[in-house]
Amino acid sequence: MSNPLTFCISTYNNLNYLKLAVESVRKNSYFKGAPFIIHAENCTDGTNEWLEEVKEKYNLTLIIEPNNIAVRGIGGGMNICAENVKTEYIMFLHSDFYVSKDWDIECLKIFEKYPNEKLWVSSHRVEPNIFNNPSSRPGTLIVPVNIFGAYYNDFDFHSFKEWAEDFKTLNPDIEIPKGEGVSGLIRKKDWDFIGGNDPIFAPASYEDMDLFLRMLNEGYKFILTSNSLVWHFGARGSHRLEENNGQTSQRQKESEQKNIQKWLDKWGKAPKFDSYGMINGLK
């Protein structure tokens, strides 16, 4: 079976969740043998060593950058991964995902449905309520932490697997006009055309909104499908909750504060969002 897509993860000191993500991609994807690129930047938690140990087992292409380089962040990591993709499609995912059965091909089917569109296709997410915000939003279902767990060491992936199949059966073919940052399927040529993420927003925040706004301006279409489902542990790679007494990391806070001004310098106005929470222009 030919592999039309390449899985891509950029990670930073997120080893325990990365292990689950990699295992789930190889176990639950339809294209189990597809190329898989992992970019690891500034990791000091054993990520680099673990990746070297399992690269043959999981058939990984590794891009490991030492902790003395300039920070690219997750957006820059996506760019590095994409530069090395040889397939028609790129499938980006977070390092704290656990993917459900056939999540990849269900996204690919959307491209067959809209063959002439430039698309960014995202999976429906399920997240634990670790931020004490019980309100779900379009494309993301937030569940109590005691349903499937909230951490790498208490996640009930067996129950999630069964529940995910029921969810897809009960909620078939729902399409939401929305993109999810750092997780989506896109044609390589369309990624190259738009130029990837803008490095000025490294290491985190605003890069996805900037990317999506540029895509919208070029006529790209965004679809989030209920036929593809992923578990998202809640941005553990950037917020580092376990290490910061449940609080967002200082690196993330500083980046968000600085990038507000960088956004205004670039676009001149604050971003505007639609009822789905998707950026749709400028205020």
Secondary structure, DSSP 8 states (H G I E B T S, - for coil): ----EEEEEEESS-HHHHHHHHHHHHHH-SSTTS-EEEEEES--SSHHHHHHHHTTTTT-EEEEE-TTS---HHHHHHHHHHHT--SSEEEE--TTEEE-TTHHHHHHHHHHHSTTS-EEEEEEEEEE-TTS----BTTEEEE-HHHH-SSTTT--HHHHHHHHHHHHHHSTT-EES--BTTBEEEEHHHHHHHTS--GGG-SSSSHHHHHHHHHHHTT-EEEEEEEEEEEE--SHHHH-GGGTTTS--HHHHHHHHHHHHHHHHHHSS-EEE-TTS-EEEE-
